């Protein structure tokens, strides 16, 4: 199997970044495929070795620096081959957008070349990271790059603050309550949320709850799925199973098996 290293960000970046991860597939390993369910993080992915086979929805992707956002449904697959060496930055649902002043909706249900958004700077970072071997050194370079963005970070809108609150609470907040907390009518709040995030708030909440259930099981495999369902805000276990079928195309156990290390340890155990 691949060697996967992961780490949490430094304190200054924690409001924007959830985790870093690096995957290395040895030259003698057999190829295998992992499946990517719905998720809410914005992600930048760097490739330094053999390109993996990435299928996003109905198309194949072969870029060395990729940017993706929230996926409101089953996203696709990742075919890992000997020689693959990948590094990923997992941002909070609006973290990358706040740092780089790009609307969240521009990345929703997308996964494509990152250079149109970053220009030469992201390619320069890729070059510098490629000269390093150690995971910790690559993390340091990425954090140096991101720290430069902090002085000009965007102010959070009421909708972004509501989305972050919904995310931290695993989607277990009623949308009318969120609209009242944001001092907006329900209809206006839903319209603004869709305009900012490229999805209705109810969909965001569903994916947040689904993701929380996956991460809870990954963080503590001894928990039963019934315990996971109750702690993640589902009405019952069947309600959770329905969401796994909708957002991961399989049963809870099979979704985690097919997903493999798509959600690394530092991300799955992150507490925001």
N, C-alpha and C positions, 0 to 999 in steps of 0.2 A: 504494500500500500504506500501511498504518498506520505512524505514527511510534511506535516503542517504545523507551523509555528504561528502563534497569535499573541497580541498584546493590546492593552488598553492605552488610550492616549494620555498625554500629560494634562494636568488640571486645567490649564488655560484653554486647551482645545476640546475638553470634554463636552461643552455645550453643543459642539458641532460634529465631532467625530466619536463614533462608538467603539471602533476597533480597527486594528491592522492585522493582516494575515498573509502568510507566505506559504505556498505549496510547491514542493519539489518532488518530481517523479523520477526515480532512479532509472538508469539505462537498462536494467534487467527486469524491470517490472512489466507486468502484462497490462495491456490497455483495458479500460473499463469506462462505463458511462454513468454519469450522475445526472439526476433530474432536478430542475430548479422550480420550486413552487412559488406562489405569490409571496411577496415581501415588501417592506416599506422603505428600506434604506436607499439612499443614493450611493452609488459605488463608482470609484475609479479603479480600473484593473490594468496592471502593467504586465506585459509578457516579455521574458528575457531569454527563453529557450525555444524549444519546439512549440509551435502554436497548437493549442488544443483545438478540437473540433467543437465550435460553439454554434449552437442552433437556437436562435431567438425567434419564437413563434414559427413563422413559415420560411425563414431564410437563414442561410449560413453566413457567419461573420468571421473575418480573418484580419483583425487589426491588432497592432501591438499595444495600443493604449485605448482603452474603451471606457465610456461613461454610460452609466445606466441609472435609472430612477426607480421609483416604486412600480411594482408589477401587480396589477389588480386581479390577475388570473395566473394559471400555470404559465411559466415564462419560457420553458424550453429545456435544452439539455446541454451537457458539457462532456465531451469525449476526451478523456485524459490518456495521453500517450507517453511512452518513455522519453525523457528529455524535457518535459514541460517544466517550466519554472515561472510561477506567477506570484504577483504581489498585489494585494487589494486594500483599498481604503474604504471602510464602511462608515459613511456619514449618517447622522440622524436624518429623518425624513425631509427636513428642510436645511440641513447643515451645510451642504455644498452650495446651495442657492444663496444662503445668507453670506457665505464667505466670498462668493464670486459674482453676486448681483445678477443672477439669472433666475427667472421665474421657475418655481418647482415644476409646473406643468410642462416645461420644455423637456424634462427628462422622464415624465410619467409614461410607463409602458414602452420606453425606448431603451436600446442598448446598442451603442454605435461609437464611431471614432470620436475621441475626446478633443482632438486638435482644433476643430472649428470653434470650440468654446474657450480654449486656452492658448492657442497659437504656439509660438516657439518655446514658451516657458515650460510647457509640459513635456516637450521633447527633450529639452535641456535637463529636466529632472530625470527623465527616463535614462538618458545617457549617464548621468552621475550615479544613479542607482545601479546601473549595469556594471559599473566599475567596482562595485562593492560585492562582497560575498556574504558577509554576516547580515542576518536579519536585523539585528539591533542597529547597525550602521545605516541600513536602508530606512528604518523607522526614523532615525535622527535626521536624515536628509528630507524625508517627507514632512516632518514636523517643522523643520527650518523653513521649508517652502510655504507651509500653511500659516505659520506664525506671522509671516509677512503680510497676510491678509487681515489680521485682527484689527489693526487701527481703522480700517475702512469697512468693517463689517456692516451689513444692512440692519436697520432697525426691524424688529419683528412686528408684523401687522397683528391686528386682533385675531385674524383667522389663523395665522401661523402659531401664535401663542395658544390658541384653542386646539390646534392640531397636535402640538407638542404635549399639551395636557392630556389629550385623548390617548396619545401614544404611550405616555408614562403610566397611564391607568389601564393599559392593555385593552383599550377600546370599550371599557366597561363604564361609559358615561353616556347618558341619554342626550341625543342631539338637541332637543328643546332646552335642556339645562345649559348646554354649551352656548347656544345662541343667547340666552338670557345673561350668562356670565360675560359675553362679549358685547352686551348692550345693543343687540341687533334683533330684528324680527326673525323668526324661524326661516321664512322664505328668503329674506335678504341674506342671512347667514349661509344658507345652503347654496345660493347663487354665487356668493363671493368665494366660498370654499371650492366649489367646482371650478371657478375661474382661476383660482390660485394654484390648486393642486391637481387639476385635471381629472377629478373624480368626485362623486358625492361624499359627504361626510360619513354616511352610513356604510359605504364601501370601505373607506379608510378604517372605520371602527372594526368592521368584520375582519379585515386583513390583520389589523393590530392584535385582535383576540386570537386569531389563528396562529400568528407568529409567536405570541406569548405562550401558547400551548406547546408548540414545537420546542421552543427554547427551554421551557420548564422541564420537559422530558429529557432533553439533551443535557441539561445541567444536573439532573438527578434521575437517572434511569430506574431507580428503585421505586419511584412513585408510580402508582397505577394510573391508567388512563381515566378512570373515574375520578381519582383525586385531582388529576390535571384539569379535567372538565370543570370541576367545582371551583378550583382556585383561579381558573382563567375567565370566569364569568359566564360560562355556558349554562343554559337552563338545565340541561342534563347531558348524558354521554351521547345520546343519539343526535342532539343538536350539534355537538362537536364533530361527530363522524360526518354529518352532512356538510359541514364547512370544509373538512379535509377532502372530501370527494369533490367539492366545488372548486377549491383553491389549490389542491395538490393532486387531484385525479386519482386518489387511492385511499385506502384505509389509513388511519394514523400510523400504525406500525410500519406499513409498507412505504408510506411517504418518507419516514425517517430513514429507512433502509435504502431507498432509491436516491435520497438526497445526499447521503454520505457526509462529507465534511464541507458541504457548501456553506453551512453556518458554523464557523470555527468556534473553539471553546471560549475565547475572550469575548466574542459577540453573543453567543448563546447565554453566557452567564453575566452579561452586562446588566447593571442596575442603574437606570437613569433617574 
